[in-house]
Amino acid sequence: MLKVTAPVENCTICDARGWAVCPTCSGATYVILLGGRPLRSAASFEPDAVRCPTCHSYGAVVCPECGGSGRLYQGHEYGSGRNKPLHPHSG
């Protein structure tokens, strides 16, 4: 069986953690909505604050670049969101 080892590097978006701070609430876990869309991050005690619809009050999301693995494989294009290991050609 042929085994292909793809050179990997640490993800620079999440610093190899596999998660990133939520882009909607900036880690605050609550937001103020305006017309059903998040307007700004908020503190939980603010009267109009609701739980963040993106991270569900967790404050972080799975890294969009590495998919939570913390690693980027050879051939990965930043911004593509596609991060897959290389597989041998079966043809």
DAHUGI-V284326 format. One record per run of one state. SS is the DSSP state (~ for helix, > for strand, _ for the rest). FROM is the first residue (numbers start at 1). TO is the last residue. If there is no record, write none. Layout:
# DAHUGI-V284326
ss->SS from->FROM to->TO
ss->SS from->FROM to->TO
This chain:
# DAHUGI-V284326
ss->_ from->1 to->7
ss->> from->8 to->10
ss->_ from->11 to->18
ss->> from->19 to->21
ss->_ from->22 to->29
ss->> from->30 to->34
ss->_ from->35 to->36
ss->> from->37 to->42
ss->_ from->43 to->48
ss->> from->49 to->51
ss->_ from->52 to->59
ss->> from->60 to->62
ss->_ from->63 to->70
ss->> from->71 to->73
ss->_ from->74 to->91
